[in-house]
């Protein structure tokens, strides 16, 4: 079975540019999570979707960040405009149900904002 | 709020030897899940093992096993017959088993970097 798919794997952009990260959850999973990992803060939950609906976006750092899930098989995380402090690894994870225990992670996108 | 503490930022082990990574957590809940995730240099977060708090039996997955001490709120990971491929950052994580609220959240520790020496 295919796992969680993320693209791109690496993204290098300049400050002020728009960045879009993509995620395809495991087929049949109806909960999706976006995380950010930095050395300073570790792994942080940014936003959580259940059945394509955003349930908790309290972790989204500021209005420059937005996320969508137009259907069960696709989600995007957009940063506009990007800043150097957004440089991090961004992970997408999915689970079978809203309160199912195990989250399965994608390979991550390493974002570098110059 | 729950917290997860990994007190060992780095550990090293000789190939074929056994190593134990420590994790403690703080919670007022009685039912929850605990996880160990492995993050190799590829950055992929890989589930190593999971434990359900209501099960007294320690989980085991091949060379990986846990020592779950519920009263002490301790959840250590033992890696037997260590291999070079075990070298990675290991994260301990907690998740409530109760539905509702924000109980879908995983709370992670800061991680332990494991080096395996040949």
gemmi code that builds the backbone of each chain (N, CA, C; Angstrom):
import gemmi

chains = {
    "A": [
        ("UNK", (0.836, -1.200, 0.000), (0.000, 0.000, 0.000), (0.868, 1.246, 0.000)),
        ("UNK", (0.425, 2.259, -0.733), (1.179, 3.495, -0.745), (0.972, 4.195, 0.575)),
        ("UNK", (2.036, 4.803, 1.066), (1.938, 5.570, 2.290), (1.475, 6.978, 1.988)),
        ("UNK", (1.668, 7.856, 2.954), (1.370, 9.260, 2.762), (2.397, 9.839, 1.778)),
        ("UNK", (1.912, 10.557, 0.796), (2.787, 11.124, -0.231), (2.832, 12.636, -0.086)),
        ("UNK", (4.028, 13.182, -0.084), (4.205, 14.627, -0.002), (5.065, 15.106, -1.163)),
        ("UNK", (4.741, 16.297, -1.625), (5.573, 16.923, -2.649), (5.573, 18.434, -2.465)),
        ("UNK", (6.665, 19.091, -2.840), (7.932, 18.479, -3.212), (8.674, 17.952, -1.994)),
        ("UNK", (9.759, 17.234, -2.171), (10.561, 16.781, -1.050), (11.462, 17.905, -0.546)),
        ("UNK", (11.888, 18.739, -1.459), (12.721, 19.895, -1.103), (12.198, 21.119, -1.832)),
        ("UNK", (12.217, 22.220, -1.125), (11.788, 23.476, -1.734), (12.704, 24.575, -1.244)),
        ("UNK", (13.288, 25.285, -2.197), (14.111, 26.443, -1.859), (13.493, 27.649, -2.543)),
        ("UNK", (13.225, 28.677, -1.771), (12.571, 29.847, -2.338), (13.141, 31.097, -1.693)),
        ("UNK", (12.777, 32.204, -2.252), (13.252, 33.476, -1.695), (12.147, 34.133, -0.871)),
        ("UNK", (12.588, 34.860, 0.092), (11.664, 35.573, 0.971), (10.646, 36.350, 0.149)),
        ("UNK", (9.397, 36.250, 0.569), (8.344, 36.980, -0.110), (7.584, 36.146, -1.130)),
        ("UNK", (8.158, 35.034, -1.519), (7.503, 34.187, -2.508), (6.431, 33.304, -1.864)),
        ("UNK", (5.492, 32.874, -2.682), (4.455, 31.953, -2.222), (4.971, 30.527, -2.326)),
        ("UNK", (4.675, 29.744, -1.315), (5.093, 28.338, -1.288), (3.853, 27.479, -1.069)),
        ("UNK", (3.731, 26.418, -1.845), (2.623, 25.479, -1.671), (3.166, 24.071, -1.492)),
        ("UNK", (2.813, 23.479, -0.385), (3.200, 22.105, -0.087), (1.982, 21.209, -0.265)),
        ("UNK", (2.222, 19.999, -0.747), (1.111, 19.112, -1.094), (1.183, 17.796, -0.359)),
        ("UNK", (0.013, 17.223, -0.121), (-0.057, 15.965, 0.615), (-1.200, 15.113, 0.077)),
        ("UNK", (-0.893, 13.844, -0.079), (-1.922, 12.849, -0.409), (-1.939, 11.838, 0.725)),
        ("UNK", (-3.040, 11.765, 1.494), (-3.083, 10.825, 2.613), (-3.243, 9.393, 2.129)),
        ("UNK", (-3.100, 8.474, 3.033), (-3.333, 7.065, 2.725), (-4.801, 6.881, 2.348)),
        ("UNK", (-5.052, 6.136, 1.304), (-6.411, 5.927, 0.836), (-7.283, 5.322, 1.941)),
        ("UNK", (-8.451, 5.944, 2.135), (-9.356, 5.459, 3.174), (-9.206, 6.163, 4.505)),
        ("UNK", (-8.098, 6.868, 4.686), (-7.919, 7.635, 5.907), (-8.729, 8.922, 5.820)),
        ("UNK", (-9.390, 9.281, 6.913), (-10.229, 10.475, 6.839), (-9.784, 11.581, 7.790)),
        ("UNK", (-8.628, 11.402, 8.419), (-8.073, 12.472, 9.245), (-6.675, 12.798, 8.753)),
        ("UNK", (-6.394, 14.088, 8.658), (-5.110, 14.538, 8.117), (-4.535, 15.633, 8.995)),
        ("UNK", (-3.235, 15.562, 9.194), (-2.536, 16.490, 10.074), (-1.367, 17.108, 9.315)),
        ("UNK", (-1.113, 18.377, 9.561), (0.112, 19.037, 9.107), (0.959, 19.398, 10.323)),
        ("UNK", (2.230, 19.002, 10.283), (3.183, 19.303, 11.355), (4.353, 20.103, 10.787)),
        ("UNK", (5.002, 20.829, 11.672), (6.242, 21.504, 11.324), (7.302, 21.070, 12.327)),
        ("UNK", (8.488, 20.789, 11.815), (9.587, 20.376, 12.677), (10.760, 21.335, 12.534)),
        ("UNK", (11.171, 21.911, 13.653), (12.364, 22.757, 13.696), (13.243, 22.313, 14.859)),
        ("UNK", (14.492, 22.689, 14.801), (15.402, 22.333, 15.888), (14.953, 22.973, 17.192)),
        ("UNK", (14.484, 24.194, 17.095), (14.159, 24.928, 18.319), (12.874, 24.435, 18.967)),
        ("UNK", (11.867, 24.133, 18.163), (10.543, 23.862, 18.701), (10.112, 22.411, 18.555)),
        ("UNK", (10.936, 21.598, 17.904), (10.560, 20.205, 17.716), (9.395, 20.073, 16.754)),
        ("UNK", (8.555, 19.083, 16.996), (7.389, 18.829, 16.142), (6.171, 19.554, 16.674)),
        ("UNK", (5.581, 20.374, 15.826), (4.400, 21.140, 16.216), (3.246, 20.820, 15.261)),
        ("UNK", (2.070, 20.623, 15.828), (0.883, 20.435, 15.007), (0.403, 21.793, 14.506)),
        ("UNK", (0.249, 21.914, 13.206), (-0.216, 23.167, 12.623), (-1.726, 23.170, 12.455)),
        ("UNK", (-2.259, 22.114, 11.843), (-3.684, 22.061, 11.562), (-4.111, 20.610, 11.419)),
        ("UNK", (-5.379, 20.383, 11.715), (-5.941, 19.038, 11.675), (-7.274, 19.085, 10.928)),
        ("UNK", (-7.435, 18.163, 9.963), (-8.664, 18.006, 9.218), (-9.322, 16.667, 9.553)),
        ("UNK", (-10.618, 16.682, 9.630), (-11.370, 15.434, 9.719), (-12.466, 15.466, 8.653)),
        ("UNK", (-12.523, 14.428, 7.849), (-13.486, 14.394, 6.728), (-13.437, 15.685, 5.910)),
        ("UNK", (-12.218, 16.139, 5.633), (-11.919, 17.301, 4.787), (-12.248, 18.633, 5.448)),
        ("UNK", (-12.704, 18.616, 6.663), (-13.079, 19.852, 7.351), (-11.997, 20.219, 8.367)),
        ("UNK", (-11.528, 21.469, 8.348), (-10.538, 21.859, 9.355), (-11.166, 21.879, 10.745)),
        ("UNK", (-10.604, 21.130, 11.648), (-11.141, 21.025, 12.999), (-10.383, 21.937, 13.970)),
        ("UNK", (-9.082, 21.987, 13.803), (-8.262, 22.758, 14.732), (-7.101, 23.372, 13.966)),
        ("UNK", (-7.115, 24.681, 13.828), (-6.005, 25.370, 13.169), (-5.264, 26.284, 14.149)),
        ("UNK", (-5.383, 25.984, 15.408), (-4.778, 26.846, 16.428), (-3.251, 26.849, 16.370)),
        ("UNK", (-2.687, 25.860, 15.720), (-1.237, 25.783, 15.604), (-0.664, 26.541, 14.425)),
        ("UNK", (-1.507, 27.043, 13.574), (-1.050, 27.816, 12.413), (-0.427, 29.104, 12.951)),
        ("UNK", (0.839, 29.366, 12.625), (1.559, 30.442, 13.292), (1.010, 31.832, 13.014)),
        ("UNK", (0.564, 32.084, 11.834), (0.034, 33.408, 11.523), (-0.737, 33.360, 10.214)),
        ("UNK", (-1.306, 34.494, 9.866), (-2.184, 34.543, 8.695), (-1.474, 34.242, 7.389)),
        ("UNK", (-0.189, 34.246, 7.413), (0.532, 33.923, 6.179), (0.375, 32.441, 5.811)),
        ("UNK", (-0.029, 31.664, 6.797), (-0.206, 30.227, 6.578), (-1.684, 29.919, 6.333)),
        ("UNK", (-1.941, 29.068, 5.355), (-3.300, 28.602, 5.118), (-3.247, 27.164, 4.631)),
        ("UNK", (-4.294, 26.419, 4.914), (-4.348, 25.013, 4.490), (-5.736, 24.692, 3.988)),
        ("UNK", (-5.777, 23.818, 2.999), (-7.041, 23.394, 2.435), (-7.037, 21.886, 2.237)),
        ("UNK", (-8.232, 21.344, 2.225), (-8.395, 19.933, 1.889), (-9.639, 19.824, 1.014)),
        ("UNK", (-9.495, 20.029, -0.278), (-10.660, 20.063, -1.168), (-11.348, 18.719, -1.338)),
        ("UNK", (-10.603, 17.632, -1.115), (-11.212, 16.309, -1.176), (-10.432, 15.358, -0.284)),
        ("UNK", (-10.909, 14.144, -0.193), (-10.336, 13.183, 0.756), (-8.928, 12.737, 0.397)),
        ("UNK", (-8.483, 13.033, -0.801), (-7.183, 12.516, -1.218), (-6.145, 13.607, -1.461)),
        ("UNK", (-6.415, 14.829, -1.023), (-5.472, 15.892, -1.337), (-5.598, 17.042, -0.344)),
        ("UNK", (-4.440, 17.538, 0.086), (-4.410, 18.700, 0.956), (-3.209, 19.558, 0.577)),
        ("UNK", (-3.354, 20.861, 0.796), (-2.252, 21.787, 0.559), (-2.020, 22.651, 1.782)),
        ("UNK", (-0.771, 23.027, 1.971), (-0.371, 24.007, 2.981), (0.352, 25.115, 2.231)),
        ("UNK", (-0.166, 26.326, 2.359), (0.383, 27.444, 1.603), (0.941, 28.484, 2.557)),
        ("UNK", (2.064, 29.035, 2.169), (2.683, 30.126, 2.923), (2.857, 31.303, 1.958)),
        ("UNK", (2.253, 32.425, 2.305), (2.306, 33.587, 1.437), (2.169, 34.867, 2.256)),
        ("UNK", (3.205, 35.724, 2.287), (4.526, 35.530, 1.723), (5.426, 34.731, 2.661)),
        ("UNK", (6.373, 34.027, 2.119), (7.275, 33.232, 2.942), (8.366, 34.110, 3.567)),
        ("UNK", (8.856, 33.661, 4.722), (9.917, 34.354, 5.443), (10.997, 33.335, 5.833)),
        ("UNK", (12.224, 33.799, 6.052), (13.296, 32.860, 6.422), (12.962, 32.005, 7.648)),
        ("UNK", (12.212, 32.570, 8.597), (11.899, 31.805, 9.807), (10.901, 30.680, 9.544)),
        ("UNK", (10.372, 30.606, 8.341), (9.491, 29.495, 7.979), (10.287, 28.262, 7.556)),
        ("UNK", (11.569, 28.420, 7.427), (12.414, 27.279, 7.031), (12.289, 26.164, 8.063)),
        ("UNK", (11.928, 24.987, 7.601), (11.644, 23.851, 8.493), (11.346, 22.637, 7.621)),
        ("UNK", (11.096, 21.525, 8.300), (10.567, 20.351, 7.611), (9.080, 20.266, 7.933)),
        ("UNK", (8.276, 20.153, 6.915), (6.835, 20.097, 7.072), (6.358, 18.670, 6.774)),
        ("UNK", (5.657, 18.106, 7.747), (5.153, 16.741, 7.604), (3.637, 16.742, 7.494)),
        ("UNK", (3.161, 15.813, 6.715), (1.749, 15.495, 6.657), (1.577, 14.088, 7.238)),
        ("UNK", (0.513, 13.874, 7.984), (0.230, 12.560, 8.544), (-1.265, 12.281, 8.408)),
        ("UNK", (-1.617, 11.008, 8.351), (-3.036, 10.663, 8.272), (-3.356, 9.492, 9.182)),
        ("UNK", (-4.626, 9.417, 9.569), (-5.124, 8.294, 10.357), (-6.456, 7.833, 9.791)),
        ("UNK", (-6.807, 6.616, 10.170), (-8.013, 6.014, 9.630), (-9.261, 6.732, 10.124)),
        ("UNK", (-9.280, 7.122, 11.372), (-10.461, 7.749, 11.938), (-10.054, 8.906, 12.811)),
        ("UNK", (-11.016, 9.689, 13.230), (-10.704, 10.892, 13.998), (-9.989, 10.562, 15.288)),
        ("UNK", (-10.374, 9.474, 15.913), (-9.751, 9.145, 17.184), (-9.012, 7.820, 17.121)),
        ("UNK", (-8.648, 7.444, 15.914), (-7.799, 6.261, 15.758), (-6.403, 6.596, 16.237)),
        ("UNK", (-5.753, 5.636, 16.841), (-4.558, 5.963, 17.576), (-3.337, 6.268, 16.736)),
        ("UNK", (-3.106, 5.572, 15.652), (-1.810, 5.671, 14.999), (-1.839, 6.641, 13.826)),
        ("UNK", (-0.939, 7.610, 13.859), (-0.761, 8.527, 12.749), (0.410, 8.047, 11.894)),
        ("UNK", (0.199, 8.016, 10.606), (1.230, 7.607, 9.656), (1.719, 8.854, 8.920)),
        ("UNK", (3.045, 9.005, 8.931), (3.642, 10.226, 8.418), (4.139, 10.061, 6.989)),
        ("UNK", (4.106, 11.154, 6.256), (4.758, 11.229, 4.972), (6.239, 11.503, 5.137)),
        ("UNK", (6.980, 11.569, 4.025), (8.429, 11.752, 4.088), (8.855, 13.173, 4.414)),
        ("UNK", (7.935, 14.096, 4.402), (8.259, 15.480, 4.738), (8.730, 16.296, 3.553)),
        ("UNK", (8.565, 17.603, 3.686), (9.104, 18.573, 2.722), (10.054, 19.485, 3.475)),
        ("UNK", (11.303, 19.513, 3.015), (12.267, 20.435, 3.627), (12.179, 21.762, 2.893)),
        ("UNK", (11.745, 22.787, 3.621), (11.584, 24.126, 3.050), (12.709, 25.026, 3.518)),
        ("UNK", (13.346, 25.662, 2.568), (14.367, 26.659, 2.871), (13.950, 27.974, 2.231)),
        ("UNK", (13.816, 28.990, 3.069), (13.472, 30.323, 2.572), (14.689, 31.221, 2.743)),
        ("UNK", (15.202, 31.717, 1.630), (16.435, 32.507, 1.664), (16.144, 34.006, 1.875)),
    ],
    "B": [
        ("UNK", (-2.288, 19.858, 30.664), (-1.797, 19.383, 29.376), (-0.745, 18.303, 29.588)),
        ("UNK", (-0.713, 17.366, 28.652), (0.245, 16.297, 28.773), (1.629, 16.767, 28.316)),
        ("UNK", (2.636, 16.211, 28.938), (4.017, 16.489, 28.526), (4.760, 15.172, 28.385)),
        ("UNK", (5.715, 15.175, 27.493), (6.554, 14.000, 27.256), (8.011, 14.439, 27.370)),
        ("UNK", (8.777, 13.721, 28.157), (10.171, 14.092, 28.410), (11.111, 12.957, 28.019)),
        ("UNK", (12.062, 13.286, 27.181), (13.139, 12.355, 26.854), (14.407, 12.988, 27.394)),
        ("UNK", (14.943, 12.399, 28.421), (16.043, 13.015, 29.158), (17.412, 12.778, 28.539)),
        ("UNK", (17.490, 11.950, 27.527), (18.769, 11.611, 26.903), (18.821, 12.227, 25.505)),
        ("UNK", (19.465, 13.364, 25.334), (19.532, 13.949, 23.996), (20.279, 13.058, 23.007)),
        ("UNK", (21.287, 12.339, 23.506), (22.072, 11.471, 22.630), (22.418, 10.179, 23.363)),
        ("UNK", (22.469, 9.103, 22.580), (22.902, 7.810, 23.101), (23.743, 7.143, 22.017)),
        ("UNK", (24.625, 6.256, 22.458), (25.379, 5.472, 21.481), (25.422, 4.020, 21.934)),
        ("UNK", (25.563, 3.137, 20.957), (25.589, 1.704, 21.244), (26.490, 1.018, 20.230)),
        ("UNK", (27.113, -0.041, 20.643), (27.899, -0.847, 19.717), (26.976, -1.775, 18.942)),
        ("UNK", (27.321, -1.981, 17.710), (26.571, -2.907, 16.891), (26.443, -4.250, 17.614)),
        ("UNK", (25.228, -4.831, 17.551), (24.893, -6.118, 18.161), (24.603, -6.023, 19.669)),
        ("UNK", (24.849, -4.861, 20.254), (24.554, -4.696, 21.668), (23.121, -4.208, 21.855)),
        ("UNK", (22.738, -4.067, 23.120), (21.398, -3.617, 23.491), (21.442, -2.220, 24.067)),
        ("UNK", (20.466, -1.423, 23.730), (20.390, -0.048, 24.246), (18.956, 0.235, 24.665)),
        ("UNK", (18.826, 1.064, 25.695), (17.498, 1.450, 26.191), (17.363, 2.968, 26.173)),
        ("UNK", (16.316, 3.430, 25.537), (16.016, 4.866, 25.464), (14.885, 5.178, 26.446)),
        ("UNK", (15.046, 6.254, 27.176), (14.092, 6.587, 28.237), (13.038, 7.587, 27.775)),
        ("UNK", (11.864, 7.461, 28.367), (10.776, 8.407, 28.114), (9.880, 8.425, 29.343)),
        ("UNK", (9.569, 9.612, 29.810), (8.575, 9.760, 30.860), (7.522, 10.734, 30.383)),
        ("UNK", (6.360, 10.660, 30.952), (5.256, 11.507, 30.520), (4.431, 11.900, 31.738)),
        ("UNK", (3.684, 12.935, 31.551), (2.837, 13.419, 32.627), (1.412, 13.520, 32.118)),
        ("UNK", (0.477, 12.878, 32.790), (-0.920, 12.918, 32.397), (-1.787, 12.601, 33.598)),
        ("UNK", (-3.003, 13.089, 33.555), (-3.984, 12.750, 34.582), (-4.998, 11.735, 34.057)),
        ("UNK", (-4.807, 11.330, 32.819), (-5.741, 10.391, 32.209), (-5.357, 8.952, 32.539)),
        ("UNK", (-6.332, 8.084, 32.447), (-6.080, 6.681, 32.750), (-5.931, 5.820, 31.499)),
        ("UNK", (-6.427, 6.346, 30.387), (-6.359, 5.570, 29.146), (-5.734, 6.423, 28.063)),
        ("UNK", (-4.745, 5.864, 27.407), (-4.011, 6.640, 26.411), (-3.148, 5.684, 25.592)),
        ("UNK", (-2.528, 6.230, 24.569), (-1.600, 5.470, 23.742), (-0.209, 6.101, 23.843)),
        ("UNK", (0.787, 5.268, 23.733), (2.169, 5.733, 23.697), (2.851, 5.152, 22.467)),
        ("UNK", (3.733, 5.927, 21.893), (4.379, 5.524, 20.651), (5.870, 5.830, 20.711)),
        ("UNK", (6.610, 5.055, 19.961), (7.977, 5.408, 19.609), (8.044, 5.517, 18.086)),
        ("UNK", (8.529, 6.684, 17.638), (8.764, 6.913, 16.220), (10.264, 7.036, 16.004)),
        ("UNK", (10.704, 6.561, 14.850), (12.100, 6.649, 14.450), (12.210, 7.603, 13.274)),
        ("UNK", (13.197, 8.493, 13.331), (13.434, 9.410, 12.222), (14.880, 9.290, 11.770)),
        ("UNK", (15.138, 8.508, 10.735), (16.504, 8.376, 10.212), (16.905, 9.626, 9.452)),
        ("UNK", (18.131, 9.667, 8.947), (18.567, 10.856, 8.195), (17.663, 11.200, 7.014)),
        ("UNK", (16.943, 10.242, 6.488), (16.004, 10.524, 5.399), (14.844, 11.412, 5.838)),
        ("UNK", (14.685, 11.617, 7.139), (13.657, 12.456, 7.759), (12.305, 11.768, 7.887)),
        ("UNK", (12.116, 10.641, 7.251), (10.826, 9.951, 7.360), (10.537, 9.607, 8.810)),
        ("UNK", (9.324, 9.867, 9.252), (8.902, 9.492, 10.601), (8.280, 8.104, 10.508)),
        ("UNK", (8.935, 7.141, 11.130), (8.524, 5.745, 11.016), (8.048, 5.246, 12.374)),
        ("UNK", (6.846, 4.699, 12.409), (6.336, 4.139, 13.653), (7.127, 2.877, 13.990)),
        ("UNK", (7.668, 2.847, 15.198), (8.439, 1.694, 15.650), (7.564, 0.750, 16.456)),
        ("UNK", (6.823, 1.320, 17.415), (6.054, 0.480, 18.325), (5.015, 1.337, 19.017)),
        ("UNK", (3.921, 0.729, 19.412), (2.877, 1.433, 20.131), (2.422, 0.599, 21.316)),
        ("UNK", (1.938, 1.306, 22.327), (1.478, 0.656, 23.550), (0.155, 1.265, 23.958)),
        ("UNK", (-0.800, 0.435, 24.294), (-2.073, 0.912, 24.809), (-2.017, 0.836, 26.329)),
        ("UNK", (-2.366, 1.923, 26.985), (-2.172, 2.011, 28.427), (-2.971, 0.986, 29.207)),
        ("UNK", (-4.095, 0.556, 28.663), (-4.910, -0.389, 29.415), (-4.375, -1.820, 29.326)),
        ("UNK", (-3.402, -2.028, 28.455), (-2.783, -3.348, 28.342), (-1.539, -3.412, 29.232)),
        ("UNK", (-1.498, -4.342, 30.107), (-0.358, -4.460, 31.001), (0.849, -5.085, 30.311)),
        ("UNK", (0.591, -5.887, 29.311), (1.683, -6.564, 28.623), (2.474, -5.561, 27.796)),
        ("UNK", (3.779, -5.625, 27.906), (4.644, -4.742, 27.141), (4.640, -5.130, 25.663)),
        ("UNK", (4.542, -4.120, 24.807), (4.546, -4.366, 23.367), (5.932, -4.786, 22.879)),
        ("UNK", (5.934, -5.616, 21.858), (7.179, -6.094, 21.259), (7.018, -6.140, 19.745)),
        ("UNK", (8.046, -5.669, 19.052), (8.090, -5.740, 17.592), (9.498, -6.163, 17.199)),
        ("UNK", (9.670, -7.443, 16.988), (10.967, -7.985, 16.589), (12.037, -7.583, 17.612)),
        ("UNK", (13.026, -6.814, 17.208), (14.119, -6.458, 18.122), (13.763, -5.293, 19.049)),
        ("UNK", (12.595, -4.727, 18.875), (12.182, -3.573, 19.659), (11.147, -3.998, 20.706)),
        ("UNK", (11.349, -3.558, 21.915), (10.376, -3.828, 22.967), (10.317, -2.629, 23.889)),
        ("UNK", (9.236, -2.550, 24.638), (9.093, -1.438, 25.570), (8.975, -1.974, 26.984)),
        ("UNK", (9.338, -1.103, 27.910), (9.096, -1.345, 29.334), (8.126, -0.253, 29.782)),
        ("UNK", (6.873, -0.616, 29.870), (5.811, 0.332, 30.209), (5.503, 0.205, 31.695)),
        ("UNK", (5.767, 1.264, 32.421), (5.498, 1.328, 33.856), (4.466, 2.432, 34.068)),
        ("UNK", (3.187, 2.007, 34.126), (2.112, 2.999, 34.153), (2.139, 3.854, 35.415)),
        ("UNK", (2.357, 3.238, 36.542), (2.357, 3.989, 37.791), (3.491, 5.015, 37.813)),
        ("UNK", (4.598, 4.647, 37.255), (5.752, 5.542, 37.211), (5.694, 6.482, 36.014)),
        ("UNK", (4.736, 6.282, 35.117), (4.596, 7.077, 33.894), (5.906, 7.050, 33.108)),
        ("UNK", (6.355, 5.843, 32.884), (7.610, 5.619, 32.179), (7.372, 4.680, 31.004)),
        ("UNK", (8.059, 4.952, 29.897), (7.841, 4.184, 28.673), (9.167, 4.112, 27.930)),
        ("UNK", (10.014, 3.181, 28.289), (11.335, 3.088, 27.672), (11.327, 2.110, 26.507)),
        ("UNK", (12.215, 2.358, 25.575), (12.359, 1.533, 24.375), (13.677, 0.782, 24.448)),
        ("UNK", (13.616, -0.528, 24.300), (14.809, -1.356, 24.267), (15.026, -1.877, 22.855)),
        ("UNK", (16.225, -1.644, 22.360), (16.603, -2.145, 21.041), (17.661, -3.219, 21.260)),
        ("UNK", (17.337, -4.421, 20.866), (18.258, -5.545, 21.020), (19.003, -5.793, 19.719)),
        ("UNK", (20.219, -6.354, 19.849), (21.003, -6.688, 18.663), (21.051, -5.488, 17.703)),
        ("UNK", (21.501, -4.362, 18.219), (21.484, -3.108, 17.454), (22.179, -3.260, 16.108)),
        ("UNK", (21.590, -2.642, 15.105), (22.126, -2.662, 13.754), (22.437, -1.245, 13.297)),
        ("UNK", (23.317, -1.153, 12.305), (23.700, 0.168, 11.820), (22.480, 0.962, 11.341)),
        ("UNK", (21.511, 0.243, 10.804), (20.302, 0.899, 10.319), (19.393, 1.436, 11.414)),
        ("UNK", (19.715, 1.113, 12.658), (18.911, 1.648, 13.767), (19.321, 3.073, 14.116)),
        ("UNK", (20.428, 3.532, 13.576), (20.885, 4.888, 13.865), (19.852, 5.889, 13.369)),
        ("UNK", (19.370, 6.714, 14.269), (18.289, 7.649, 13.946), (17.975, 8.487, 15.173)),
        ("UNK", (17.087, 9.453, 14.979), (16.467, 10.177, 16.091), (15.214, 9.404, 16.468)),
        ("UNK", (15.040, 9.183, 17.763), (13.866, 8.454, 18.248), (13.004, 9.398, 19.078)),
        ("UNK", (11.722, 9.419, 18.738), (10.766, 10.274, 19.434), (9.745, 9.420, 20.169)),
        ("UNK", (9.504, 9.807, 21.387), (8.433, 9.231, 22.186), (7.217, 10.145, 22.036)),
        ("UNK", (6.021, 9.570, 21.954), (4.825, 10.392, 21.765), (3.667, 9.828, 22.566)),
        ("UNK", (2.779, 10.737, 22.941), (1.606, 10.418, 23.757), (0.353, 10.867, 23.028)),
        ("UNK", (-0.717, 10.054, 23.173), (-1.997, 10.478, 22.646), (-3.092, 9.961, 23.556)),
        ("UNK", (-4.036, 10.818, 23.888), (-5.160, 10.406, 24.703), (-6.013, 9.385, 23.955)),
        ("UNK", (-6.646, 8.489, 24.703), (-7.533, 7.502, 24.097), (-8.987, 7.946, 24.132)),
        ("UNK", (-9.244, 9.052, 24.829), (-10.625, 9.509, 24.932), (-11.000, 10.309, 23.710)),
        ("UNK", (-12.176, 10.078, 23.208), (-12.649, 10.851, 22.069), (-13.108, 12.223, 22.512)),
        ("UNK", (-13.115, 13.149, 21.583), (-13.599, 14.486, 21.878), (-12.502, 15.477, 22.182)),
        ("UNK", (-12.868, 16.730, 22.136), (-11.906, 17.793, 22.424), (-10.735, 17.752, 21.474)),
        ("UNK", (-9.555, 17.950, 22.041), (-8.350, 17.944, 21.199), (-7.563, 16.663, 21.393)),
        ("UNK", (-8.233, 15.609, 21.687), (-7.553, 14.370, 22.035), (-7.045, 13.586, 20.839)),
        ("UNK", (-7.105, 14.179, 19.655), (-6.475, 13.556, 18.506), (-4.990, 13.928, 18.449)),
        ("UNK", (-4.566, 14.876, 19.277), (-3.209, 15.401, 19.175), (-2.183, 14.420, 19.701)),
        ("UNK", (-1.083, 14.347, 18.976), (0.104, 13.642, 19.457), (1.007, 14.653, 20.148)),
        ("UNK", (1.449, 14.329, 21.340), (2.435, 15.147, 22.033), (3.770, 14.423, 21.974)),
        ("UNK", (4.767, 15.092, 21.410), (6.073, 14.485, 21.198), (7.090, 14.950, 22.237)),
        ("UNK", (8.037, 14.062, 22.536), (9.224, 14.475, 23.262), (10.206, 15.141, 22.313)),
        ("UNK", (11.330, 15.602, 22.851), (12.319, 16.324, 22.057), (13.204, 15.397, 21.239)),
        ("UNK", (13.184, 14.131, 21.555), (13.941, 13.164, 20.772), (15.261, 12.763, 21.405)),
        ("UNK", (15.716, 11.566, 21.051), (17.026, 11.043, 21.436), (17.744, 10.597, 20.173)),
        ("UNK", (18.930, 11.142, 19.970), (19.719, 10.769, 18.793), (20.557, 9.541, 19.118)),
        ("UNK", (20.279, 8.441, 18.424), (20.996, 7.187, 18.649), (22.054, 6.979, 17.580)),
        ("UNK", (23.267, 6.768, 18.039), (24.381, 6.428, 17.153), (24.732, 4.964, 17.363)),
        ("UNK", (24.929, 4.245, 16.276), (25.328, 2.842, 16.350), (26.744, 2.725, 15.803)),
        ("UNK", (27.640, 2.274, 16.660), (29.055, 2.162, 16.277), (29.383, 0.758, 15.780)),
        ("UNK", (30.082, 0.687, 14.645), (30.410, -0.645, 14.099), (31.511, -1.337, 14.909)),
    ],
}
model = gemmi.Model(1)
for chain_id, residues in chains.items():
    chain = gemmi.Chain(chain_id)
    for i, (resn, *xyz) in enumerate(residues, 1):
        res = gemmi.Residue()
        res.name, res.seqid = resn, gemmi.SeqId(i, " ")
        for name, pos in zip(("N", "CA", "C"), xyz):
            atom = gemmi.Atom()
            atom.name, atom.element = name, gemmi.Element(name[0])
            atom.pos, atom.b_iso = gemmi.Position(*pos), 0.0
            res.add_atom(atom)
        chain.add_residue(res)
    model.add_chain(chain)
structure = gemmi.Structure()
structure.add_model(model)
structure.setup_entities()
